[in-house]
Every structure is written in structure tokens, then in C-alpha cells.
Amino acid sequence: MTTPLTVSHLAGNYHPLPVVLTDGKGSWLRDSAGVRYLDLLAGYSALNFGHRHPAIIAAAHAQLDRVTLTSRAFDHDLLEPFADALAHLIDADLVLPMNTGAEAVETAIKASRKWGYEVKGVAPDRATIVVADGNFHGRTTTLISFSTDHDARTGFGPYTPGFRVVPYGDAEALAAAIDETTVAVLLEPIQGEAGVIVPPADYLPTARALCDRHGVLLVADEIQSGLGRTGSTLACDLVGVRPDLVLLGKALGGGVVPVSAVVGRRDVLEVLTPGTHGSTFGGNPLACAVGLAVIGLLETGEPQARARELGNHLHARLADLVADGSIVAVRGVGLWAGFDIDPGHGTGRELSERLLTRRVLVKDTHGQTVRLAPPLTIEQADLDWGLDQLVDALHRPTAH
């Protein structure tokens, strides 16, 4: 393990685990002292295909020798192919490329409001969007305005109006919050930052039916849950729900560059006309090259199948830990899990630190919860080794 700098000029908005990583391949990383670590976090799903996947890196290298940025003042030869491939993968009409996940969410909010005014006929400046508590959609001033996370929200007011927060997974509360001003319901199909919270099986189908009944858009934030993580291309696919807008990010950039997109209905995204929204880097040539490589991997169905198969194995092993009392509860689907530890085993942060000494990388959230999101390319033997280290860390606070 490497020693952090004693004096830093880096702003302290993160509290990382004490390791300095220098290179990685597949599911493994190495620090500056040459120690290898198994990555069971995968950049919060940004590294669904592992570190330096050969197909993704080859696409990036090839594009670096051609052109990396044109701005959207001009077209380039990969922009339409990227949009076409992503629209076909998600079964959607239009693609609006952006960079970060938060930008995708902001874009969807703008599109939903403008659609509400121009198409649905909501009175000017009266549009409301229904969201869920425990949400994590990003940390811009608008997005933290409807966050229920004290650390993310406190001290950043005044807050942006126009949002109604209801309990996640409560279809009756969702129904009660919709009125004539509602233009959209914005939900994570599975809440990642909250601890991999999976809603009741009928929650998303009920939300879809409510939106249809009231002429409201259903917007699914699949930035963490999408692109293979849950064993399907989208988490919404697991319950047969087709949103009006899907928000993608993280894994779409292959762990190489930030790439995000809003994908969905033509009549909704067409309300954003020239001059109403944009991004200098959104849909840049390098991003499109990497995104096309990612889409190509997903089109085979292999990453989704691996997530299903290895996810079943992961959850079976975690269920054993619940049964023997090693952990309190576990949630998730596919290669994605959040588990809660008894305070007698320490906090989630302390468990993450103990796993670090055992050369396994995970991250805590909300005190007693630890999240697991291995690369979809992980070998089962490596996954089992990592889970063995988890068992050891739960029962033996000091690594041997």
C-alpha cells in the first residue's frame, strides 16, 4: 500500500481509501509499490468491461490518430453511426449525446419541461417532476435540490423548485403526487448510491401505467444500472418496462472517456431545437469511437449473460453470509449487490479498509452498507477469491 502525500493541493471533496493506483487490466489494478488489487467496484459501473478492454482501447487508439474533437458546430463521420447503433440497442427513436451522467439528467429535465409546455400544455413555469427519496442523479445545483442526502444537499441552497419527492418503491405515493402540472416521473430502476435498492417487482410497471394514464413521461436513470450490469441491457428490461427517456452514462464510455446520452422518443427530444441545448464535447469523435466499441460488445449479449450467470453465483454466496449471520441483509440483481453489516463488524468504511489490506477494492455507502459491482468480465475464480477475502475480513479484523 502506498503512502499518500503529506501536503496536497487537491480539493478535499472526496475521502478515498489510502491507495495510489497506477495501472490496471481486466479486473485487476496495481499500485505504485507494485501490489495487485482485485477491483470489485468497477468505477460505480463505469468499468463494466474492466480496465483497458482490448476492443475499447483499440477503438480509442485508432481514433486518436484521426480526430478527437470537432465541436458540434460541424458533423463528423462517427456521430450518426453512434446514434444509430445506440438507438437500435435501446430500441429508441433519437439519441442526444452528452458527457457526464449529471449532464444527461439535466438534459432530460430540460426536455421534459419543454415537452410539458409545448406538447402537454402545462402553464408556463409550472411544470413539476416527481422523483424518489434516496435518489442519486448527480451533484449539480438542480439535482441536489431534490436529493435527500444530507451531505450532498446541505449548504448549497437556494434550491431549484419544481420537484416532488415521494418514497421510493411506493406506487400509491407516486400516484398521489401526479397532477395536471406533472410532466415527468424520474426514477432509478434500482437505486445504486442508496445501497443497491431494488423496488417491488410491480413498481416500475405501475409507474409506467400511471404515466400513460396521466400523459406523463417516464424517465429512467440507467446511468449505473444500465448496459449489462443487471444481466440485461437495461434494468427496465427485467420487468418489461419501456421508458419514454433513458439516461445512460458511465459504462458507455468504456472506462476511457466520459460519455452519456439521453435516448428516447422522437416527439420528446425534438423539442430541443438548435440553440436550446448543447455541449462542446458531447458526441465528440473519440467518445463516439469508444461508445461504438461498447455497443458492439453489448450487441453480442455476452456481457449480459455473464452478469446473469456470475450474478447468480455472487448472490448465492452473499445469501450464505446472511444465513450464517456474517452480514445483516443483501440486495441487488446481476453482478450488483449492496449488503449491510452488523455494527459489531464495524462500519462499511472500516470493512472497506480491511478489504484493502487484503487487496480487494470496494466502497461503502451510508454507514453500514458496502457495494459490490465487479467488472462483467471478471473470472469466477477471481470473484470467489474476492468473496473469500470478504469472509475473512468480516471475521478477522486484522489481515494475516
MARKOL-591322 format. One record per residue (C-alpha): x, z, y; residue number from 1; residue in three letters. Coordinates in pm, whole numbers. Layout:
BEGIN
LUMLUM     east       up    north     i    aa
LUMLUM        X        Z        Y   NUM   ALA
...
***
This chain:
BEGIN
LUMLUM     east       up    north     i    aa
LUMLUM        0        0        0     1   MET
LUMLUM      134      -90      342     2   THR
LUMLUM      171      143      639     3   THR
LUMLUM      -36       50      947     4   PRO
LUMLUM      127        5     1286     5   LEU
LUMLUM      164      329     1483     6   THR
LUMLUM       80      155     1812     7   VAL
LUMLUM     -183     -118     1820     8   SER
LUMLUM     -312     -348     2089     9   HIS
LUMLUM     -615     -431     1875    10   LEU
LUMLUM     -955     -313     1994    11   ALA
LUMLUM    -1088      -43     1765    12   GLY
LUMLUM    -1431     -180     1679    13   ASN
LUMLUM    -1352     -168     1305    14   TYR
LUMLUM    -1233      109     1073    15   HIS
LUMLUM    -1066      -89      793    16   PRO
LUMLUM     -924       54      477    17   LEU
LUMLUM     -547      114      507    18   PRO
LUMLUM     -410     -205      357    19   VAL
LUMLUM     -250     -512      517    20   VAL
LUMLUM     -329     -826      316    21   LEU
LUMLUM     -104    -1130      327    22   THR
LUMLUM     -218    -1385       69    23   ASP
LUMLUM     -481    -1446     -192    24   GLY
LUMLUM     -601    -1679     -464    25   LYS
LUMLUM     -925    -1667     -656    26   GLY
LUMLUM    -1041    -1308     -690    27   SER
LUMLUM     -701    -1153     -614    28   TRP
LUMLUM     -520    -1060     -294    29   LEU
LUMLUM     -170     -936     -226    30   ARG
LUMLUM      -45     -702       45    31   ASP
LUMLUM      279     -717      242    32   SER
LUMLUM      451     -499      -20    33   ALA
LUMLUM      353     -741     -298    34   GLY
LUMLUM       82     -518     -451    35   VAL
LUMLUM     -213     -711     -601    36   ARG
LUMLUM     -575     -614     -541    37   TYR
LUMLUM     -898     -731     -702    38   LEU
LUMLUM    -1146     -839     -435    39   ASP
LUMLUM    -1496     -712     -517    40   LEU
LUMLUM    -1625     -761     -162    41   LEU
LUMLUM    -1558    -1133     -104    42   ALA
LUMLUM    -1587    -1109      273    43   GLY
LUMLUM    -1950     -992      251    44   TYR
LUMLUM    -2028    -1322       66    45   SER
LUMLUM    -1815    -1541      293    46   ALA
LUMLUM    -1583    -1590       -5    47   LEU
LUMLUM    -1840    -1675     -271    48   ASN
LUMLUM    -1592    -1927     -415    49   PHE
LUMLUM    -1294    -1695     -397    50   GLY
LUMLUM     -978    -1722     -193    51   HIS
LUMLUM     -836    -2072     -144    52   ARG
LUMLUM    -1065    -2256     -385    53   HIS
LUMLUM     -879    -2581     -465    54   PRO
LUMLUM    -1165    -2816     -375    55   ALA
LUMLUM    -1232    -2642      -44    56   ILE
LUMLUM     -865    -2620       54    57   ILE
LUMLUM     -810    -2986      -37    58   ALA
LUMLUM    -1100    -3090      186    59   ALA
LUMLUM     -964    -2881      473    60   ALA
LUMLUM     -611    -3019      434    61   HIS
LUMLUM     -739    -3376      429    62   ALA
LUMLUM     -946    -3323      742    63   GLN
LUMLUM     -660    -3151      927    64   LEU
LUMLUM     -471    -3480      904    65   ASP
LUMLUM     -762    -3672     1061    66   ARG
LUMLUM     -957    -3494     1338    67   VAL
LUMLUM    -1069    -3132     1375    68   THR
LUMLUM    -1287    -3127     1686    69   LEU
LUMLUM    -1476    -3384     1891    70   THR
LUMLUM    -1737    -3156     2056    71   SER
LUMLUM    -2099    -3262     2031    72   ARG
LUMLUM    -2051    -3500     2324    73   ALA
LUMLUM    -1965    -3752     2051    74   PHE
LUMLUM    -2058    -3808     1688    75   ASP
LUMLUM    -1805    -3805     1407    76   HIS
LUMLUM    -1813    -3955     1060    77   ASP
LUMLUM    -1892    -3633      868    78   LEU
LUMLUM    -2173    -3493     1082    79   LEU
LUMLUM    -2460    -3695      933    80   GLU
LUMLUM    -2326    -3670      575    81   PRO
LUMLUM    -2302    -3290      614    82   PHE
LUMLUM    -2656    -3263      750    83   ALA
LUMLUM    -2791    -3495      480    84   ASP
LUMLUM    -2619    -3306      196    85   ALA
LUMLUM    -2728    -2963      321    86   LEU
LUMLUM    -3087    -3077      381    87   ALA
LUMLUM    -3105    -3209       25    88   HIS
LUMLUM    -2951    -2892     -121    89   LEU
LUMLUM    -3206    -2670       55    90   ILE
LUMLUM    -3496    -2921       39    91   ASP
LUMLUM    -3543    -2926      415    92   ALA
LUMLUM    -3601    -3180      690    93   ASP
LUMLUM    -3341    -3105      956    94   LEU
LUMLUM    -3011    -2921      993    95   VAL
LUMLUM    -2884    -2765     1314    96   LEU
LUMLUM    -2516    -2671     1267    97   PRO
LUMLUM    -2362    -2371     1440    98   MET
LUMLUM    -2061    -2147     1375    99   ASN
LUMLUM    -2137    -1781     1305   100   THR
LUMLUM    -2428    -1615     1132   101   GLY
LUMLUM    -2536    -1442     1452   102   ALA
LUMLUM    -2548    -1782     1626   103   GLU
LUMLUM    -2775    -1913     1352   104   ALA
LUMLUM    -3013    -1620     1401   105   VAL
LUMLUM    -3011    -1663     1779   106   GLU
LUMLUM    -3082    -2034     1731   107   THR
LUMLUM    -3380    -1958     1507   108   ALA
LUMLUM    -3518    -1711     1761   109   ILE
LUMLUM    -3497    -1972     2036   110   LYS
LUMLUM    -3652    -2242     1819   111   ALA
LUMLUM    -3933    -2009     1704   112   SER
LUMLUM    -4021    -1908     2059   113   ARG
LUMLUM    -4016    -2264     2192   114   LYS
LUMLUM    -4227    -2381     1897   115   TRP
LUMLUM    -4468    -2098     1966   116   GLY
LUMLUM    -4514    -2204     2326   117   TYR
LUMLUM    -4520    -2581     2276   118   GLU
LUMLUM    -4695    -2614     1940   119   VAL
LUMLUM    -4887    -2294     1867   120   LYS
LUMLUM    -4993    -2242     2228   121   GLY
LUMLUM    -4875    -1885     2287   122   VAL
LUMLUM    -4890    -1786     2655   123   ALA
LUMLUM    -4557    -1825     2839   124   PRO
LUMLUM    -4309    -1539     2784   125   ASP
LUMLUM    -4549    -1356     2549   126   ARG
LUMLUM    -4401    -1460     2212   127   ALA
LUMLUM    -4330    -1186     1960   128   THR
LUMLUM    -4130    -1191     1638   129   ILE
LUMLUM    -4186     -942     1356   130   VAL
LUMLUM    -3872     -800     1193   131   VAL
LUMLUM    -3797     -525      940   132   ALA
LUMLUM    -3626     -192      976   133   ASP
LUMLUM    -3286     -165      813   134   GLY
LUMLUM    -3220     -525      915   135   ASN
LUMLUM    -2879     -670      987   136   PHE
LUMLUM    -2887    -1007     1162   137   HIS
LUMLUM    -2574     -972     1376   138   GLY
LUMLUM    -2447     -779     1675   139   ARG
LUMLUM    -2533     -984     1984   140   THR
LUMLUM    -2732     -805     2255   141   THR
LUMLUM    -3055     -972     2144   142   THR
LUMLUM    -3002     -898     1777   143   LEU
LUMLUM    -2912     -531     1821   144   ILE
LUMLUM    -3223     -496     2036   145   SER
LUMLUM    -3430     -487     1717   146   PHE
LUMLUM    -3174     -313     1497   147   SER
LUMLUM    -3250       32     1361   148   THR
LUMLUM    -2880      105     1304   149   ASP
LUMLUM    -2783      379     1550   150   HIS
LUMLUM    -2417      273     1573   151   ASP
LUMLUM    -2496      -94     1627   152   ALA
LUMLUM    -2762      -28     1890   153   ARG
LUMLUM    -2683      283     2091   154   THR
LUMLUM    -2520      233     2430   155   GLY
LUMLUM    -2592     -138     2464   156   PHE
LUMLUM    -2925     -139     2649   157   GLY
LUMLUM    -3128     -261     2823   158   PRO
LUMLUM    -3273     -424     2515   159   TYR
LUMLUM    -3432     -765     2473   160   THR
LUMLUM    -3811     -741     2436   161   PRO
LUMLUM    -4036     -948     2211   162   GLY
LUMLUM    -3976     -791     1869   163   PHE
LUMLUM    -4190     -568     1647   164   ARG
LUMLUM    -4015     -363     1379   165   VAL
LUMLUM    -4202     -276     1060   166   VAL
LUMLUM    -4090     -104      737   167   PRO
LUMLUM    -3905     -341      503   168   TYR
LUMLUM    -4097     -425      187   169   GLY
LUMLUM    -4431     -304      328   170   ASP
LUMLUM    -4665     -603      326   171   ALA
LUMLUM    -4954     -408      482   172   GLU
LUMLUM    -4740     -307      781   173   ALA
LUMLUM    -4628     -667      816   174   LEU
LUMLUM    -4988     -788      820   175   ALA
LUMLUM    -5085     -530     1081   176   ALA
LUMLUM    -4803     -638     1314   177   ALA
LUMLUM    -4908    -1004     1334   178   ILE
LUMLUM    -5135    -1105     1620   179   ASP
LUMLUM    -5202    -1406     1845   180   GLU
LUMLUM    -4861    -1367     2014   181   THR
LUMLUM    -4663    -1374     1689   182   THR
LUMLUM    -4451    -1686     1646   183   VAL
LUMLUM    -4231    -1584     1353   184   ALA
LUMLUM    -4153    -1328     1087   185   VAL
LUMLUM    -3776    -1289     1046   186   LEU
LUMLUM    -3662    -1127      721   187   LEU
LUMLUM    -3363    -1094      491   188   GLU
LUMLUM    -3490    -1175      140   189   PRO
LUMLUM    -3253     -899       28   190   ILE
LUMLUM    -3105     -662      285   191   GLN
LUMLUM    -2728     -662      246   192   GLY
LUMLUM    -2588     -427      509   193   GLU
LUMLUM    -2863     -175      434   194   ALA
LUMLUM    -2726     -137       81   195   GLY
LUMLUM    -2848     -446     -110   196   VAL
LUMLUM    -3216     -351      -82   197   ILE
LUMLUM    -3440     -569     -300   198   VAL
LUMLUM    -3807     -572     -186   199   PRO
LUMLUM    -4107     -565     -424   200   PRO
LUMLUM    -4150     -893     -612   201   ALA
LUMLUM    -4469     -980     -423   202   ASP
LUMLUM    -4332     -903      -76   203   TYR
LUMLUM    -4193    -1244       20   204   LEU
LUMLUM    -4485    -1437     -137   205   PRO
LUMLUM    -4725    -1214       57   206   THR
LUMLUM    -4524    -1271      376   207   ALA
LUMLUM    -4546    -1646      314   208   ARG
LUMLUM    -4923    -1626      268   209   ALA
LUMLUM    -4964    -1416      583   210   LEU
LUMLUM    -4759    -1662      787   211   CYS
LUMLUM    -4965    -1954      656   212   ASP
LUMLUM    -5291    -1775      735   213   ARG
LUMLUM    -5193    -1693     1092   214   HIS
LUMLUM    -4992    -2004     1180   215   GLY
LUMLUM    -4665    -1813     1199   216   VAL
LUMLUM    -4315    -1926     1099   217   LEU
LUMLUM    -4140    -1753      810   218   LEU
LUMLUM    -3767    -1736      888   219   VAL
LUMLUM    -3536    -1627      605   220   ALA
LUMLUM    -3191    -1494      692   221   ASP
LUMLUM    -2994    -1603      384   222   GLU
LUMLUM    -2654    -1564      550   223   ILE
LUMLUM    -2544    -1305      293   224   GLN
LUMLUM    -2794    -1369       13   225   SER
LUMLUM    -2776    -1748        7   226   GLY
LUMLUM    -2560    -2017     -152   227   LEU
LUMLUM    -2539    -1884     -506   228   GLY
LUMLUM    -2492    -1510     -457   229   ARG
LUMLUM    -2818    -1407     -629   230   THR
LUMLUM    -2798    -1655     -916   231   GLY
LUMLUM    -2997    -1921     -731   232   SER
LUMLUM    -2913    -2139     -434   233   THR
LUMLUM    -3133    -1920     -213   234   LEU
LUMLUM    -3265    -1571     -281   235   ALA
LUMLUM    -3608    -1703     -180   236   CYS
LUMLUM    -3594    -1935     -481   237   ASP
LUMLUM    -3615    -1632     -709   238   LEU
LUMLUM    -3975    -1570     -603   239   VAL
LUMLUM    -4077    -1930     -536   240   GLY
LUMLUM    -4098    -1898     -158   241   VAL
LUMLUM    -4011    -2180       80   242   ARG
LUMLUM    -3942    -2055      435   243   PRO
LUMLUM    -4002    -2266      744   244   ASP
LUMLUM    -3647    -2198      860   245   LEU
LUMLUM    -3350    -2085      651   246   VAL
LUMLUM    -3043    -1934      813   247   LEU
LUMLUM    -2712    -1998      639   248   LEU
LUMLUM    -2356    -1891      713   249   GLY
LUMLUM    -2067    -1702      556   250   LYS
LUMLUM    -2023    -1888      223   251   ALA
LUMLUM    -2098    -2221      392   252   LEU
LUMLUM    -1751    -2201      549   253   GLY
LUMLUM    -1579    -2153      214   254   GLY
LUMLUM    -1368    -1869      350   255   GLY
LUMLUM    -1180    -2119      565   256   VAL
LUMLUM    -1370    -2161      891   257   VAL
LUMLUM    -1690    -2012     1035   258   PRO
LUMLUM    -1982    -2245      956   259   VAL
LUMLUM    -2350    -2168      993   260   SER
LUMLUM    -2671    -2365     1013   261   ALA
LUMLUM    -3043    -2342     1068   262   VAL
LUMLUM    -3218    -2558      811   263   VAL
LUMLUM    -3589    -2625      801   264   GLY
LUMLUM    -3899    -2803      922   265   ARG
LUMLUM    -3867    -3108     1144   266   ARG
LUMLUM    -4154    -3013     1375   267   ASP
LUMLUM    -3991    -2677     1446   268   VAL
LUMLUM    -3631    -2782     1505   269   LEU
LUMLUM    -3734    -3088     1706   270   GLU
LUMLUM    -3847    -2859     1989   271   VAL
LUMLUM    -3476    -2813     2065   272   LEU
LUMLUM    -3404    -3123     2269   273   THR
LUMLUM    -3078    -3227     2443   274   PRO
LUMLUM    -2970    -2961     2688   275   GLY
LUMLUM    -3184    -2681     2544   276   THR
LUMLUM    -2931    -2556     2288   277   HIS
LUMLUM    -2582    -2638     2168   278   GLY
LUMLUM    -2232    -2538     2066   279   SER
LUMLUM    -1894    -2696     2136   280   THR
LUMLUM    -1768    -2616     1787   281   PHE
LUMLUM    -2095    -2635     1594   282   GLY
LUMLUM    -2076    -2912     1335   283   GLY
LUMLUM    -1711    -2989     1410   284   ASN
LUMLUM    -1529    -3226     1170   285   PRO
LUMLUM    -1327    -2955      998   286   LEU
LUMLUM    -1639    -2741      948   287   ALA
LUMLUM    -1830    -3036      807   288   CYS
LUMLUM    -1546    -3126      567   289   ALA
LUMLUM    -1536    -2770      435   290   VAL
LUMLUM    -1915    -2745      427   291   GLY
LUMLUM    -1943    -3066      227   292   LEU
LUMLUM    -1696    -2928      -28   293   ALA
LUMLUM    -1902    -2609      -59   294   VAL
LUMLUM    -2224    -2808     -101   295   ILE
LUMLUM    -2054    -3019     -366   296   GLY
LUMLUM    -1972    -2707     -567   297   LEU
LUMLUM    -2328    -2579     -539   298   LEU
LUMLUM    -2483    -2913     -636   299   GLU
LUMLUM    -2340    -2871     -988   300   THR
LUMLUM    -2537    -2549    -1036   301   GLY
LUMLUM    -2231    -2385    -1194   302   GLU
LUMLUM    -2178    -2113     -930   303   PRO
LUMLUM    -2544    -2014     -951   304   GLN
LUMLUM    -2527    -1998    -1331   305   ALA
LUMLUM    -2212    -1784    -1321   306   ARG
LUMLUM    -2376    -1547    -1074   307   ALA
LUMLUM    -2672    -1508    -1311   308   ARG
LUMLUM    -2461    -1456    -1622   309   GLU
LUMLUM    -2197    -1227    -1474   310   LEU
LUMLUM    -2460    -1056    -1262   311   GLY
LUMLUM    -2649     -952    -1574   312   ASN
LUMLUM    -2325     -807    -1710   313   HIS
LUMLUM    -2248     -629    -1381   314   LEU
LUMLUM    -2591     -469    -1359   315   HIS
LUMLUM    -2587     -364    -1725   316   ALA
LUMLUM    -2260     -178    -1669   317   ARG
LUMLUM    -2385      -17    -1348   318   LEU
LUMLUM    -2707       86    -1523   319   ALA
LUMLUM    -2493      269    -1778   320   ASP
LUMLUM    -2332      463    -1493   321   LEU
LUMLUM    -2675      562    -1364   322   VAL
LUMLUM    -2778      670    -1714   323   ALA
LUMLUM    -2476      898    -1755   324   ASP
LUMLUM    -2513     1041    -1405   325   GLY
LUMLUM    -2196      887    -1261   326   SER
LUMLUM    -2396      719     -983   327   ILE
LUMLUM    -2739      803     -846   328   VAL
LUMLUM    -2901      460     -813   329   ALA
LUMLUM    -2819       91     -819   330   VAL
LUMLUM    -2991     -211     -664   331   ARG
LUMLUM    -2927     -583     -650   332   GLY
LUMLUM    -2952     -916     -822   333   VAL
LUMLUM    -2697    -1170     -939   334   GLY
LUMLUM    -2337    -1085     -850   335   LEU
LUMLUM    -2450     -848     -578   336   TRP
LUMLUM    -2506     -476     -605   337   ALA
LUMLUM    -2534     -166     -395   338   GLY
LUMLUM    -2501      171     -560   339   PHE
LUMLUM    -2539      525     -431   340   ASP
LUMLUM    -2304      803     -530   341   ILE
LUMLUM    -2379     1172     -555   342   ASP
LUMLUM    -2221     1373     -270   343   PRO
LUMLUM    -2038     1563     -543   344   GLY
LUMLUM    -1829     1249     -593   345   HIS
LUMLUM    -1756     1226     -220   346   GLY
LUMLUM    -1873      971       34   347   THR
LUMLUM    -1884      596       -3   348   GLY
LUMLUM    -1578      573      219   349   ARG
LUMLUM    -1387      820        4   350   GLU
LUMLUM    -1477      629     -312   351   LEU
LUMLUM    -1363      305     -146   352   SER
LUMLUM    -1032      471      -62   353   GLU
LUMLUM     -990      596     -418   354   ARG
LUMLUM    -1059      246     -548   355   LEU
LUMLUM     -799      110     -305   356   LEU
LUMLUM     -534      327     -474   357   THR
LUMLUM     -648      167     -800   358   ARG
LUMLUM     -601     -182     -650   359   ARG
LUMLUM     -973     -263     -611   360   VAL
LUMLUM    -1127     -367     -278   361   LEU
LUMLUM    -1484     -260     -199   362   VAL
LUMLUM    -1659     -131      114   363   LYS
LUMLUM    -1901      148      186   364   ASP
LUMLUM    -2213      136      399   365   THR
LUMLUM    -2445      407      532   366   HIS
LUMLUM    -2263      710      395   367   GLY
LUMLUM    -2318      729       21   368   GLN
LUMLUM    -2357      360      -63   369   THR
LUMLUM    -2093      116     -186   370   VAL
LUMLUM    -2150     -259     -208   371   ARG
LUMLUM    -2011     -496     -469   372   LEU
LUMLUM    -2006     -871     -407   373   ALA
LUMLUM    -1736    -1030     -624   374   PRO
LUMLUM    -1649    -1398     -587   375   PRO
LUMLUM    -1879    -1608     -802   376   LEU
LUMLUM    -1565    -1750     -961   377   THR
LUMLUM    -1441    -1413    -1092   378   ILE
LUMLUM    -1340    -1392    -1457   379   GLU
LUMLUM    -1539    -1147    -1667   380   GLN
LUMLUM    -1220     -973    -1778   381   ALA
LUMLUM    -1126     -912    -1414   382   ASP
LUMLUM    -1476     -789    -1333   383   LEU
LUMLUM    -1462     -547    -1625   384   ASP
LUMLUM    -1121     -421    -1520   385   TRP
LUMLUM    -1254     -354    -1171   386   GLY
LUMLUM    -1556     -170    -1311   387   LEU
LUMLUM    -1324       34    -1533   388   ASP
LUMLUM    -1139      140    -1218   389   GLN
LUMLUM    -1472      237    -1064   390   LEU
LUMLUM    -1549      464    -1359   391   VAL
LUMLUM    -1204      619    -1330   392   ASP
LUMLUM    -1239      668     -954   393   ALA
LUMLUM    -1574      842     -998   394   LEU
LUMLUM    -1438     1089    -1250   395   HIS
LUMLUM    -1074     1127    -1143   396   ARG
LUMLUM    -1030     1160     -765   397   PRO
LUMLUM     -653     1104     -791   398   THR
LUMLUM     -522      779     -940   399   ALA
LUMLUM     -286      820    -1230   400   HIS
***
